[in-house]
Amino acid sequence: MAIAPIVILAAAALIVQTYMHSRKAALGGGISLSLAIIALTFRTVDLSVCSYIPMGTHFLWHLLNALVLYRLLIAATRFRA
């Protein structure tokens, strides 16, 4: 059973709930979720594209995940209750 769709739906639900309180925080959450989905896509297609891109796309998985973590930490400090 794939857990990624469940996590994505839960994150989207949290973003919708956040929108009711702060549009800015919800936008940040939406951008972070989008980056995480793009990172997961790079991680998923890594083995398939290795013949076309010799170094693969796994490094993009790490870079985008680091960016997502950075954005979420900034949001956690900026939008505390």
TORBA-357084 format. One record per residue (C-alpha): residue in one letter; x, y, z. Coordinates in steps of 0.5 Angstrom, whole numbers. Layout:
SITE   residuo    east   north      up
SITE         a       X       Y       Z
...
***
This chain:
SITE   residuo    east   north      up
SITE         m       0       0       0
SITE         a       3       7      -2
SITE         i       3      12       4
SITE         a       5      18      -1
SITE         p      -2      19      -3
SITE         i      -5      19       4
SITE         v       0      24       6
SITE         i      -1      29       1
SITE         l      -9      29       2
SITE         a      -7      30       9
SITE         a      -3      36       8
SITE         a      -8      38       3
SITE         a     -13      38       8
SITE         l      -9      42      13
SITE         i      -7      47       8
SITE         v     -15      48       7
SITE         q     -16      49      15
SITE         t     -10      54      15
SITE         y     -13      58       9
SITE         m     -19      60      14
SITE         h     -14      63      19
SITE         s      -8      65      15
SITE         r      -8      66       7
SITE         k      -1      67       7
SITE         a       1      61      12
SITE         a      -3      57       7
SITE         l       0      59       1
SITE         g       7      57       4
SITE         g       4      51       6
SITE         g       2      50      -1
SITE         i       8      51      -4
SITE         s      12      47       1
SITE         l       7      41      -1
SITE         s       8      42      -9
SITE         l      16      42      -8
SITE         a      15      36      -4
SITE         i      11      33      -9
SITE         i      16      35     -15
SITE         a      22      32     -10
SITE         l      18      25     -10
SITE         t      17      25     -17
SITE         f      25      26     -18
SITE         r      26      20     -13
SITE         t      21      16     -17
SITE         v      24      17     -24
SITE         d      31      17     -22
SITE         l      32       9     -24
SITE         s      28      10     -31
SITE         v      32      16     -33
SITE         c      39      14     -31
SITE         s      41      12     -38
SITE         y      39      19     -41
SITE         i      42      23     -35
SITE         p      48      19     -32
SITE         m      48      23     -25
SITE         g      41      21     -24
SITE         t      36      26     -21
SITE         h      37      23     -14
SITE         f      41      29     -12
SITE         l      34      34     -14
SITE         w      30      29      -9
SITE         h      35      32      -3
SITE         l      36      39      -5
SITE         l      28      40      -6
SITE         n      27      36       1
SITE         a      32      41       4
SITE         l      28      47       1
SITE         v      22      44       4
SITE         l      25      43      11
SITE         y      27      50      10
SITE         r      21      53       8
SITE         l      17      49      14
SITE         l      22      51      19
SITE         i      21      59      17
SITE         a      14      58      17
SITE         a      13      55      24
SITE         t      17      61      27
SITE         r      14      66      23
SITE         f       6      63      24
SITE         r       6      61      31
SITE         a       0      61      35
***
